Amino acid sequence: MSGTFLIRKPQLLQGVYAMGFNRPSKIQENALPMMLAEPPQNLIAQSQSGTGKTAAFVLAMLSRVEPAERYPQCLCLSPTYELALQTGKVIEQMGKFHPELKLAYAVRGNKLERGQKISEHIVIGTPGTVLDWCSKLRFIDPKKIKVFVLDEADVMIATQGHQDQSIRIQRMLPRNCQMLLFSATFEDSVWKFAQKVVPDPNIIKLKREEETLDTIKQYYVLCNSRDEKFQALCNIYGAITIAQAMIFCHTRKTASWLAAELSKEGHQVALLSGEMVVEQRAAVIERFREGKEKVLVTTNVCARGIDVEQVSVVINFDLPVDKDGNPDNETYLHRIGRTGRFGKRGLAVNMVDSKHSMNILNRIQEHFNKKIERLDTDDLDEIEKIAN
């Protein structure tokens, strides 16, 4: 990793190499020199998941931790439980030659005794619980935090309350605490929020659309009904060997129906939807990550932040639209970006079942300026061709 001269702890360097990083990604190349500088610098960076930003800010946190001091020194806010766990995994991997380094999850359901102080060095959690731990329950002394990371700020502010909670946490931190904020997009609302949370920032803006879409082949299939969509899906499955696939549906009802139909056909299917409790969702994702199920059927809840390297196909059973029925380009990019991770090639297939959804597809195509080709799923040879 160029810039390794910045990493002052040999155990960390070992962890970085063990994770297979030998060349930094764009965000790492741009952000690490700032994040690891002395004195610490603040940063607002635009970067999607899958670009290596988690590894970058984890490295920044680990670089600043003094393991001998047994209290929280780094605080990372994630918008969801799943994302907190995922960040935790990266910390464990990168810190594995640092066995004395300890990690705590401030998430709903992680109950601690009132009045106890926690001795873990890094705390990752969701805003509500972290705020409780800092103020009401006093498990954490916010004045001792050296690094504050706010991940996926755009998702964060989409949740009522997360924005205010994050700002309240930030206000408790010492002036010299290093503040790092990441967001996939920077609409005005995100930008205003970022500037409230991060004083005197360095700013990095990277566009990932071009990078993402270059490694993903996009197709659409014309169908007349839900059953035809299902048939097309089975044909695709019959013709190509798929490591793992994610299938996105618009409603929970469609997702449940589809998961049941696929199970009847003998596929190992996992179902993920918004009404599940946090622990159930985590268990489903874990099983999928371990390859116990080959297909994950889900609603939008899952478009962001799930990194499973073996996903080779993403299928939009329903195209993503916003509440007014317009194309949701951001969600489209996030969904199909679940494949083609880490520079591998991926495949995205869109099911189109009406004039309206053809119009949506055309608008998505225009937005990204990338052709989405038609695929005839009755022609098995043609499907095999796209897989190669």
LUMSEMAR-247303 format. One line per field, with one value per residue (C-alpha): residue in three letters; x, y, z. Coordinates in pm, 1 decimal, m for minus. Example, Ala and Ser with C-alpha at 12.3 -4.5 7.8 and 13.67 -1.06 7.14 Angstrom:
resn <- (ALA|SER)
xx <- (1230.0|1367.0)
yy <- (m450.0|m106.0)
zz <- (780.0|714.0)
REM end
This chain:
resn <- (MET|SER|GLY|THR|PHE|LEU|ILE|ARG|LYS|PRO|GLN|LEU|LEU|GLN|GLY|VAL|TYR|ALA|MET|GLY|PHE|ASN|ARG|PRO|SER|LYS|ILE|GLN|GLU|ASN|ALA|LEU|PRO|MET|MET|LEU|ALA|GLU|PRO|PRO|GLN|ASN|LEU|ILE|ALA|GLN|SER|GLN|SER|GLY|THR|GLY|LYS|THR|ALA|ALA|PHE|VAL|LEU|ALA|MET|LEU|SER|ARG|VAL|GLU|PRO|ALA|GLU|ARG|TYR|PRO|GLN|CYS|LEU|CYS|LEU|SER|PRO|THR|TYR|GLU|LEU|ALA|LEU|GLN|THR|GLY|LYS|VAL|ILE|GLU|GLN|MET|GLY|LYS|PHE|HIS|PRO|GLU|LEU|LYS|LEU|ALA|TYR|ALA|VAL|ARG|GLY|ASN|LYS|LEU|GLU|ARG|GLY|GLN|LYS|ILE|SER|GLU|HIS|ILE|VAL|ILE|GLY|THR|PRO|GLY|THR|VAL|LEU|ASP|TRP|CYS|SER|LYS|LEU|ARG|PHE|ILE|ASP|PRO|LYS|LYS|ILE|LYS|VAL|PHE|VAL|LEU|ASP|GLU|ALA|ASP|VAL|MET|ILE|ALA|THR|GLN|GLY|HIS|GLN|ASP|GLN|SER|ILE|ARG|ILE|GLN|ARG|MET|LEU|PRO|ARG|ASN|CYS|GLN|MET|LEU|LEU|PHE|SER|ALA|THR|PHE|GLU|ASP|SER|VAL|TRP|LYS|PHE|ALA|GLN|LYS|VAL|VAL|PRO|ASP|PRO|ASN|ILE|ILE|LYS|LEU|LYS|ARG|GLU|GLU|GLU|THR|LEU|ASP|THR|ILE|LYS|GLN|TYR|TYR|VAL|LEU|CYS|ASN|SER|ARG|ASP|GLU|LYS|PHE|GLN|ALA|LEU|CYS|ASN|ILE|TYR|GLY|ALA|ILE|THR|ILE|ALA|GLN|ALA|MET|ILE|PHE|CYS|HIS|THR|ARG|LYS|THR|ALA|SER|TRP|LEU|ALA|ALA|GLU|LEU|SER|LYS|GLU|GLY|HIS|GLN|VAL|ALA|LEU|LEU|SER|GLY|GLU|MET|VAL|VAL|GLU|GLN|ARG|ALA|ALA|VAL|ILE|GLU|ARG|PHE|ARG|GLU|GLY|LYS|GLU|LYS|VAL|LEU|VAL|THR|THR|ASN|VAL|CYS|ALA|ARG|GLY|ILE|ASP|VAL|GLU|GLN|VAL|SER|VAL|VAL|ILE|ASN|PHE|ASP|LEU|PRO|VAL|ASP|LYS|ASP|GLY|ASN|PRO|ASP|ASN|GLU|THR|TYR|LEU|HIS|ARG|ILE|GLY|ARG|THR|GLY|ARG|PHE|GLY|LYS|ARG|GLY|LEU|ALA|VAL|ASN|MET|VAL|ASP|SER|LYS|HIS|SER|MET|ASN|ILE|LEU|ASN|ARG|ILE|GLN|GLU|HIS|PHE|ASN|LYS|LYS|ILE|GLU|ARG|LEU|ASP|THR|ASP|ASP|LEU|ASP|GLU|ILE|GLU|LYS|ILE|ALA|ASN)
xx <- (0.0|169.7|173.9|257.6|522.7|226.7|136.2|343.3|235.6|394.1|108.8|m133.1|71.4|64.4|m315.2|m343.0|m132.8|m312.5|m637.8|m490.5|m452.8|m142.9|m256.3|m473.4|m808.8|m881.1|m1042.2|m758.9|m496.1|m667.2|m788.3|m522.1|m249.1|m497.3|m643.7|m304.8|m136.5|m2.9|m168.7|m491.9|m702.9|m1078.4|m1234.2|m1560.7|m1542.3|m1779.6|m1736.9|m1967.0|m1944.7|m1714.2|m1450.1|m1236.9|m1341.5|m1420.6|m1067.1|m937.5|m1120.8|m1062.6|m691.9|m721.1|m898.1|m654.1|m356.7|m472.6|m571.9|m345.7|m424.9|m279.4|m548.0|m859.8|m1143.5|m1319.2|m1093.5|m1265.7|m1632.9|m1792.3|m2158.9|m2342.5|m2700.6|m2794.0|m2711.1|m2592.9|m2347.1|m2210.8|m2143.0|m1979.4|m1744.8|m1668.6|m1560.8|m1312.3|m1174.2|m1129.2|m950.9|m723.2|m653.6|m596.2|m225.4|m327.0|m500.2|m521.2|m744.4|m1108.9|m1431.7|m1784.5|m2114.4|m2352.4|m2666.2|m3022.4|m3038.5|m2679.3|m2774.0|m2509.5|m2536.1|m2622.0|m2327.4|m2056.0|m1782.1|m1672.8|m1307.0|m1317.5|m1102.4|m1340.7|m1718.0|m1930.3|m2299.8|m2617.2|m2682.4|m2963.2|m2776.6|m2443.4|m2612.4|m2757.1|m2417.2|m2253.6|m2513.4|m2785.9|m2598.1|m2246.9|m2077.8|m1851.7|m1666.7|m1705.7|m1430.3|m1173.6|m1267.3|m980.4|m1146.0|m1512.8|m1631.5|m1975.1|m2038.4|m2305.2|m2422.0|m2679.7|m2851.6|m2813.9|m3011.9|m3285.8|m3384.4|m3582.3|m3383.2|m3045.6|m2940.0|m3016.3|m2866.0|m2544.5|m2511.0|m2571.2|m2299.0|m2056.8|m2113.1|m1994.8|m1659.4|m1339.5|m1225.9|m915.5|m1107.7|m1052.6|m1385.2|m1429.3|m1755.8|m1842.0|m2140.1|m2222.8|m2400.2|m2384.7|m2724.6|m2768.9|m2924.7|m2631.5|m2383.9|m2540.1|m2538.9|m2175.5|m2064.0|m2240.4|m2063.9|m1714.5|m1541.5|m1262.0|m1276.9|m1061.4|m1301.8|m1271.9|m1534.8|m1512.1|m1767.4|m1807.3|m2081.3|m1839.1|m1618.8|m1913.0|m2089.9|m1779.0|m1752.9|m2125.8|m2308.3|m2668.7|m2964.2|m3341.6|m3601.8|m3951.9|m4230.5|m4607.5|m4683.3|m4538.7|m4549.9|m4358.3|m4096.4|m4067.8|m4028.9|m3756.7|m3579.5|m3588.5|m3453.7|m3161.6|m3093.6|m3106.9|m2859.2|m2577.6|m2384.8|m2437.0|m2217.7|m2477.1|m2757.4|m2951.3|m3305.0|m3471.5|m3848.6|m4053.9|m4281.6|m4254.2|m4551.2|m4375.9|m4054.3|m4233.9|m4419.1|m4101.3|m3898.2|m4172.5|m4191.2|m3812.2|m3805.4|m4068.3|m3832.9|m3565.1|m3346.7|m3184.9|m3340.6|m3305.3|m3558.2|m3475.6|m3733.1|m3792.8|m4029.1|m3768.8|m3602.4|m3241.5|m3105.1|m3304.4|m3173.1|m2815.8|m2856.3|m2996.7|m2710.4|m2454.3|m2593.8|m2593.7|m2237.6|m2132.4|m2297.9|m2560.9|m2821.8|m2742.4|m3020.4|m3115.7|m3458.0|m3498.9|m3671.7|m3476.2|m3381.1|m3076.7|m2955.2|m2675.4|m2384.1|m2406.8|m2072.4|m2075.1|m1791.9|m1953.9|m2257.2|m2226.8|m2581.4|m2824.7|m3181.7|m3426.2|m3752.3|m3906.8|m3724.7|m3646.1|m3880.1|m3927.0|m4254.5|m4379.0|m4309.5|m4001.5|m3681.8|m3465.8|m3124.8|m2933.9|m3095.0|m3043.0|m2671.2|m2655.9|m2851.6|m2655.7|m2336.1|m2379.5|m2221.7|m1898.0|m1740.3|m1370.6|m1311.6|m1471.3|m1718.7|m2086.9|m2423.0|m2743.9|m3078.7|m3386.1|m3737.4|m3966.9|m4340.3|m4520.1|m4490.6|m4442.6|m4149.0|m3993.9|m4011.7|m3842.7|m3568.2|m3508.9|m3475.4|m3226.8|m3032.6|m3022.6|m2920.8|m2614.1|m2552.2|m2488.9|m2677.9|m2895.7|m2934.5|m3235.1|m3207.2|m3430.8|m3462.1|m3629.4|m3303.4|m3077.1|m2774.4|m2808.6|m2817.4|m2508.2|m2330.4|m2393.3|m2251.4|m1912.6)
yy <- (0.0|320.1|561.0|282.6|512.4|679.5|365.5|376.6|45.5|m266.2|m488.9|m272.9|m301.2|m679.1|m662.1|m445.1|m686.5|m990.7|m843.1|m850.2|m474.6|m416.3|m122.0|153.3|234.7|591.0|693.0|538.7|711.0|1047.5|1015.2|822.7|1089.0|1335.2|1088.0|970.6|1312.1|1472.3|1673.3|1491.6|1649.9|1645.9|1506.0|1501.1|1244.8|1129.2|758.2|459.7|127.7|m113.8|151.9|62.3|358.5|136.8|m2.2|355.5|495.5|176.9|223.2|582.1|468.8|186.3|417.4|646.6|388.3|343.7|m14.3|39.5|300.1|102.0|332.6|424.5|636.3|597.4|624.7|516.7|591.3|371.2|422.5|54.5|m241.5|m441.9|m174.5|m150.3|m525.3|m505.0|m227.2|m433.8|m724.6|m498.8|m376.7|m737.4|m834.8|m534.6|m544.5|m916.8|m878.6|m637.5|m891.6|m646.1|m421.4|m442.1|m346.4|m277.5|m250.2|21.4|m116.6|m183.2|m497.1|m478.3|m428.5|m323.2|m276.3|80.8|275.4|54.9|219.0|30.1|m49.6|m124.4|101.8|135.7|171.5|123.5|182.4|348.6|711.1|655.5|395.2|579.4|897.7|704.8|554.8|899.5|1101.8|919.4|600.7|746.2|425.7|640.2|958.3|1156.9|1398.3|1120.0|1037.1|1097.0|988.5|1026.5|859.4|913.7|660.5|672.9|1021.4|1024.7|716.0|858.9|1173.8|981.3|846.1|1078.4|1154.5|1016.0|1358.1|1532.8|1250.7|1260.7|1635.9|1602.3|1336.2|1547.7|1844.3|1641.6|1560.0|1752.2|2020.9|1830.1|1511.4|1406.0|1405.5|1192.1|1184.0|967.9|985.0|824.5|1138.7|1506.1|1664.8|1997.5|1839.6|1599.2|1877.1|2104.9|1818.7|1731.4|2086.5|2092.6|1774.2|1836.7|2169.7|2291.6|1985.6|1864.3|1764.6|1473.7|1415.6|1102.6|990.8|618.1|570.8|529.7|288.4|77.7|52.0|m34.6|m377.3|m462.3|m587.0|m463.3|m629.4|m612.5|m881.0|m807.1|m988.5|m949.1|m1052.2|m1146.2|m1514.5|m1444.4|m1261.1|m1569.3|m1793.1|m1566.2|m1586.1|m1967.4|m1968.6|m1745.3|m1974.4|m2282.7|m2148.5|m1996.0|m2099.2|m1832.6|m1806.1|m1607.3|m1377.1|m1091.4|m1025.9|m692.4|m650.6|m338.2|m471.6|m718.6|m903.5|m966.2|m1060.0|m1321.0|m1462.6|m1485.8|m1647.9|m1910.5|m1981.8|m2015.7|m2252.7|m2468.3|m2489.4|m2624.2|m2314.6|m2231.7|m1893.8|m1636.2|m1355.8|m1017.8|m749.9|m441.9|m588.0|m835.2|m749.9|m645.3|m978.6|m1175.6|m954.8|m998.6|m1377.2|m1390.3|m1179.5|m1390.3|m1713.4|m1558.8|m1436.6|m1788.0|m1924.0|m2130.1|m1977.3|m1898.9|m1647.5|m1348.4|m1200.6|m857.9|m521.8|m193.5|m228.1|m410.0|m216.4|m50.4|m177.1|m551.1|m662.8|m1027.9|m1097.9|m1400.2|m1210.8|m1246.2|m1153.5|m885.6|m908.9|m620.8|m813.8|m467.8|m153.9|93.9|393.5|671.0|742.9|947.3|661.4|822.3|625.0|604.4|619.3|627.6|304.1|146.5|216.0|81.2|m230.8|m331.1|m226.5|m534.2|m725.7|m646.1|m573.8|m515.3|m495.8|m832.8|m858.8|m861.6|m904.3|m705.9|m812.5|m587.9|m727.6|m501.5|m580.3|m271.9|45.2|231.1|20.4|38.8|418.0|396.8|175.7|418.3|705.5|508.1|429.9|798.2|904.3|678.9|705.9|329.7|102.4|m165.4|m443.5|m659.9|m1024.8|m1299.8|m1545.4|m1806.5|m1839.2|m2036.8|m1993.5|m1619.6|m1635.3|m1853.8|m1598.9|m1312.4|m1511.2|m1551.6)
zz <- (0.0|m102.4|186.2|430.0|577.1|743.8|936.7|1249.3|1400.7|1245.8|1372.4|1173.6|860.8|901.9|928.5|617.5|409.5|550.4|417.3|69.4|24.2|m179.8|m382.6|m238.2|m395.3|m508.8|m182.3|21.1|m187.3|m138.2|218.1|407.7|397.1|553.9|801.0|926.9|930.7|1248.1|1384.8|1287.5|1013.2|966.3|651.6|458.4|178.4|m89.7|m133.2|m189.0|m9.3|m192.3|m258.2|42.0|256.1|557.7|555.6|529.5|831.5|1032.8|971.1|1092.6|1412.6|1482.1|1427.3|1706.1|1967.6|2270.8|2377.8|2726.5|2800.8|2883.2|2776.3|2447.9|2223.8|1886.1|1806.8|1479.3|1398.5|1146.8|1028.1|1073.9|1292.0|989.0|886.0|1239.6|1237.9|898.9|1012.0|1321.4|1099.1|919.2|1253.3|1368.3|1046.5|1037.4|1410.1|1434.0|1513.5|1788.9|2019.1|2310.9|2102.1|2212.3|2039.5|2172.0|1981.5|2095.2|1933.9|2044.0|2251.0|2378.7|2742.8|2993.3|3368.7|3465.6|3598.5|3453.2|3245.7|2937.3|2880.5|2504.9|2286.3|1991.0|2001.5|1689.8|1701.8|1587.9|1692.8|1944.9|2149.2|2127.3|2252.1|2548.4|2626.0|2617.0|2806.3|2996.8|3091.9|3091.2|2974.4|2755.6|2845.4|2521.1|2627.8|2579.9|2219.4|1972.6|1646.9|1550.9|1229.7|1079.9|804.1|527.9|625.5|344.8|488.1|836.6|763.7|586.0|930.3|1149.8|1460.0|1348.5|1228.4|1560.1|1764.8|1561.3|1608.3|1984.2|2009.2|1806.8|2041.6|2341.3|2182.4|2255.7|2011.0|1907.8|1825.7|1463.6|1272.9|959.4|763.9|461.5|231.3|m102.3|m219.8|m138.9|m192.8|m14.4|293.9|337.2|274.3|538.1|786.8|708.9|771.4|1108.8|1215.0|1077.2|1150.4|912.3|689.3|404.8|127.9|m114.9|m381.5|m593.6|m849.1|m846.4|m1105.2|m1393.7|m1198.5|m1081.8|m1411.4|m1608.6|m1447.6|m1458.3|m1766.6|m1761.8|m1933.4|m1933.7|m1993.6|m2129.7|m1942.2|m1937.9|m1581.1|m1247.5|m1344.1|m1665.3|m1462.6|m1244.1|m1549.4|m1689.8|m1355.5|m1361.0|m1718.8|m1621.6|m1328.4|m1546.9|m1800.6|m1596.7|m1291.9|m1033.5|m727.6|m537.2|m644.1|m489.5|m608.4|m527.7|m500.6|m445.6|m170.0|116.5|m30.0|m363.9|m183.6|33.0|m267.5|m474.8|m195.7|m152.1|m529.0|m557.3|m258.9|m431.0|m730.7|m498.8|m461.7|m128.6|m59.5|214.5|262.4|408.9|474.4|684.3|942.5|1069.7|1396.5|1379.4|1505.0|1246.2|967.7|1085.5|1101.1|746.2|609.3|794.6|646.3|299.2|346.6|446.2|132.5|317.3|85.8|m274.2|m331.6|m120.4|m194.2|m42.0|m49.0|m56.6|305.7|187.5|m115.4|77.3|268.2|211.4|76.1|m22.0|m258.5|m421.7|m552.4|m928.4|m1033.4|m918.6|m1043.0|m1018.8|m1007.5|m972.3|m1084.7|m806.7|m797.6|m542.8|m366.5|m665.3|m904.6|m1065.6|m1127.4|m816.1|m982.9|m656.6|m535.5|m879.3|m857.0|m502.4|m590.3|m894.6|m719.5|m496.3|m783.1|m964.3|m626.8|m587.6|m961.0|m1045.3|m1331.2|m1247.4|m1413.1|m1356.4|m1500.7|m1493.2|m1527.0|m1727.2|m1727.9|m1861.4|m2068.6|m1742.2|m1628.2|m1977.3|m1944.3|m1601.6|m1748.7|m2035.1|m1790.3|m1576.4|m1894.3|m1991.5|m1640.9|m1634.0|m2005.8|m2026.7|m2261.4|m2099.3|m2355.9|m2416.7|m2320.2|m2455.2|m2166.9|m2388.9|m2578.7|m2345.7|m2572.2|m2545.8|m2165.7|m2160.8|m2383.7|m2140.7|m1853.4|m2017.9)
REM end
